[in-house]
Amino acid sequence: MTYFSRANFIRKHARALFPLILAAGLCACAPSPNGTARLDLASQPQIFSNENGYYAGITVMVHPNANLTHKPAALFVPLGLTQDLRSADAVSEGVSRLVWQSLLNEETFSTLELADMAPPYRADMALPLARGMGAELLIGGYITYYFDGGTTGDSRISLQLEVYDVKTGMMLWSMAHAGMMPYQSPRDFIVLEVRQRMPADPMGTLITSVAGDMARLLHMWTAPEECPPASPRQSSGDDSAFGRF
């Protein structure tokens, strides 16, 4: 076989040979310390990859024209749920606490109290409550889409947050964000198997990430000098969260 015929043969069969070469290399190595591979000569090798989810870009409908000169005190009321779910109260409470915790972790406001005994968000009802508690801002909003597939199905979340000036009753912010975590069945390549690892709480991971993105955007308004550049998220084109709903 000449040099050129050997080169053509390799190019033609490289794709088919790659799994065999990879499996041989894996079997010759020690087990991965971070758990990305499971190697056992008596069974099929497995490769694991962690699912991080897909996130849409934040859609801003209303925003102020200037940054604040200080971090205000704010009141956060439970989010309303626009879907007709049997467990609506439990969903609203659970999601609201995660969103509130994300805002606290970001240190977006000087103080942020949770009105956990208040009914789900309605601006006309929540504004008098915020005035009575001495808050400068009211934070509320809606869970516009919720589907919890656990570790064996797709999980999807879509949130809308609103921020009001308590003194004037004027809306300052209205923004929407969404994320999804798709479940993928194991992909069997005969000589090895690729598995996508879901986190222990896929929905909690999604909510924390989506709320954290919005908290950072608000932080750039309350204290822009404190905000580091945002880390890139996995989101593009047809794979974005909004595009796949």
C-alpha atoms as one frame of an Amber mdcrd trajectory, in Angstrom:
protein
   0.000   0.000   0.000   1.438   3.353  -1.027   1.680   6.408   1.223  -1.292
   8.087  -0.476  -3.518   4.991  -0.340  -2.730   4.584   3.376  -3.634   8.230
   4.004  -6.924   7.851   2.131  -7.761   4.733   4.123  -7.137   6.510   7.450
  -9.220   9.522   6.441 -12.069   7.313   5.256 -12.255   5.194   8.409 -11.111
   7.641  11.087 -14.651   8.337  12.299 -15.477   4.659  12.627 -12.177   3.865
  14.358 -12.296   6.771  16.827 -14.590   5.092  19.422 -12.390   1.991  19.413
  -9.228   4.044  19.866 -10.845   6.109  22.613 -12.109   3.039  24.466  -8.703
   1.426  24.283  -7.139   4.558  25.711  -9.692   4.711  28.504  -9.183   1.111
  29.527  -5.454   1.709  29.763  -5.912   4.651  32.153  -6.664   4.806  35.839
 -10.230   5.806  36.904 -10.901   9.535  36.645 -10.535  11.231  40.052 -13.394
  13.670  39.348 -15.819  10.937  38.331 -16.009  11.802  34.613 -15.428   8.183
  33.590 -16.184   4.703  34.915 -13.695   2.164  33.658 -14.105  -1.543  34.240
 -12.500  -4.132  31.983 -15.355  -6.531  32.759 -18.076  -4.172  31.478 -18.712
  -1.355  29.027 -16.722   1.854  29.779 -18.875   4.893  30.629 -18.181   8.609
  30.186 -20.133  11.196  32.222 -20.752  14.866  31.514 -22.549  17.275  33.846
 -25.704  18.971  32.565 -25.582  22.712  33.274 -28.777  23.731  31.494 -29.641
  26.313  28.865 -30.534  29.928  29.631 -32.233  32.617  27.591 -30.946  36.153
  27.580 -32.763  38.450  30.020 -35.587  40.378  28.349 -36.002  43.859  29.861
 -39.350  45.569  29.252 -38.977  48.507  31.679 -35.788  49.946  33.166 -34.645
  53.202  34.827 -32.439  55.705  33.012 -29.824  56.139  35.748 -28.076  54.146
  38.459 -28.854  54.677  42.124 -26.518  56.491  44.502 -27.115  54.047  47.353
 -28.397  50.540  47.975 -32.060  50.838  48.947 -34.063  48.786  51.424 -36.539
  46.517  49.663 -39.435  44.184  50.412 -39.796  40.931  48.456 -43.275  39.410
  48.203 -44.041  35.843  47.040 -44.243  35.384  43.287 -47.594  34.772  41.639
 -48.086  31.662  39.492 -49.788  32.123  36.134 -50.296  28.371  35.536 -53.210
  26.425  36.961 -51.308  23.873  39.040 -52.696  21.715  41.829 -49.648  22.526
  43.982 -49.649  26.252  43.169 -49.093  27.424  46.757 -46.163  25.079  47.339
 -44.572  25.996  43.984 -44.961  29.717  44.682 -43.426  29.385  48.157 -40.511
  27.211  47.053 -39.571  29.243  43.984 -39.998  32.560  45.816 -37.616  31.531
  48.589 -34.943  30.514  46.075 -35.313  33.808  44.172 -35.178  35.782  47.428
 -32.084  33.845  48.524 -30.369  34.594  45.198 -31.046  38.315  45.661 -29.633
  38.110  49.195 -26.532  36.243  48.042 -25.867  38.878  45.395 -26.174  41.630
  48.058 -28.207  43.696  45.621 -29.989  45.744  48.313 -29.013  47.090  51.726
 -31.791  45.011  53.279 -34.272  42.668  51.621 -37.100  41.364  53.777 -39.302
  38.474  52.673 -43.014  39.003  53.261 -43.600  35.261  53.497 -47.084  35.626
  54.995 -48.281  37.929  52.207 -50.499  36.578  49.378 -48.967  35.964  45.927
 -47.829  39.128  44.173 -50.239  41.799  43.031 -48.734  45.278  42.794 -51.878
  47.073  43.979 -51.978  44.941  47.141 -48.236  44.750  47.780 -47.439  48.475
  47.513 -49.435  49.474  50.632 -47.756  46.631  52.528 -44.301  47.838  51.464
 -45.134  51.434  52.485 -46.323  50.273  55.871 -43.070  48.357  56.433 -40.881
  51.321  55.467 -39.368  49.803  52.328 -38.050  51.987  49.513 -38.581  49.368
  46.809 -41.079  46.577  46.216 -39.806  43.412  44.498 -42.317  40.943  43.122
 -43.306  39.175  39.951 -44.625  35.987  38.406 -43.696  32.404  37.684 -44.842
  32.338  34.075 -43.819  28.744  33.328 -42.960  25.858  35.642 -42.306  22.225
  34.827 -40.255  20.048  37.171 -39.066  16.861  35.487 -36.774  15.818  38.329
 -33.717  13.758  37.417 -35.510  11.694  34.749 -37.127  14.398  32.597 -36.823
  17.947  31.308 -37.138  20.831  33.783 -38.160  24.338  32.680 -38.667  27.624
  34.506 -39.625  31.109  33.348 -39.751  34.104  35.696 -40.800  37.742  35.460
 -39.597  40.221  38.100 -40.975  43.706  38.726 -39.493  46.483  40.868 -41.593
  49.430  42.096 -40.693  52.708  43.765 -42.797  52.467  46.909 -43.090  56.235
  47.436 -44.365  57.104  43.955 -45.893  53.748  42.972 -43.947  53.881  39.692
 -42.647  50.705  38.046 -38.852  50.896  37.695 -38.018  47.455  36.324 -39.804
  44.699  34.472 -37.689  41.808  33.220 -38.122  38.188  32.175 -35.687  35.284
  32.162 -35.916  31.533  31.598 -33.905  28.347  31.772 -34.266  24.698  30.950
 -32.371  21.526  31.789 -33.006  18.749  29.254 -32.767  15.112  30.231 -30.755
  12.969  27.839 -30.928   9.205  27.787 -27.581   7.347  27.792 -25.978   7.278
  24.335 -24.564   3.847  23.577 -21.625   3.789  21.128 -21.209  -0.015  21.435
 -17.703   0.137  22.886 -18.538   2.906  25.372 -21.579   4.660  26.815 -21.972
   8.426  27.326 -24.251   9.510  30.175 -25.449  13.015  31.025 -25.418  13.583
  34.789 -28.288  15.665  36.178 -27.784  17.596  39.428 -29.562  16.293  42.531
 -32.124  19.132  42.227 -32.379  20.245  38.571 -35.219  22.705  39.180 -33.441
  24.298  42.129 -30.310  24.710  39.999 -32.334  26.384  37.236 -34.166  28.764
  39.574 -30.972  29.783  41.371 -29.186  30.461  38.079 -32.072  32.396  36.496
 -32.674  34.455  39.642 -28.949  35.053  40.063 -28.716  36.522  36.553 -31.520
  38.970  37.300 -30.034  39.814  40.710 -26.736  40.734  39.053 -28.529  42.984
  36.575 -30.254  44.802  39.451 -26.929  44.967  41.308 -25.449  46.860  38.361
 -28.189  49.431  39.008 -27.840  49.694  42.788 -24.022  49.473  43.000 -22.326
  49.137  39.581 -18.825  49.554  41.057 -19.247  46.261  42.953 -20.218  44.129
  39.957 -17.608  41.926  38.252 -18.149  40.956  34.599 -20.820  38.293  34.228
 -19.657  34.787  33.350 -20.933  33.464  29.992 -23.864  31.071  30.110 -24.649
  28.166  27.845 -27.220  29.665  25.508 -27.401  30.101  21.766 -29.914  30.150
  18.954 -32.416  27.294  18.912 -30.970  25.871  22.117 -31.941  28.908  24.176
 -34.555  28.391  26.837 -37.196  30.645  25.284 -36.694  29.066  21.854 -37.377
  25.563  23.176 -40.524  26.312  25.175
